[in-house]
């Protein structure tokens, strides 16, 4: 779900397990997705309502994602890895 949110897609998240449901709730509290609860406990009407809610909030969800996730995470990771590699190599020499 994180990748879809970072890409600017409106997302609804149902958990198969409790930790996934809690993760979805946390994202929803930050206006990054619509949390649907536990999928095994959801009926067809609940699923349809969550999808409808996601579609109706899609603009707000996309805006929140752009504000919260800058898209530069891979670059930051690459810089950290390169910095660590350079640091390690200089200690070896």
Secondary structure, DSSP 8 states (H G I E B T S, - for coil): -HHHHHTT---EEEESSHHHHHHHHHHHHTTSSEEEEEGGG--HHHHHHHHHHHHHTHHHHHHHHHHH--S-HHHHHHHHHHHHHHHHHHHH-
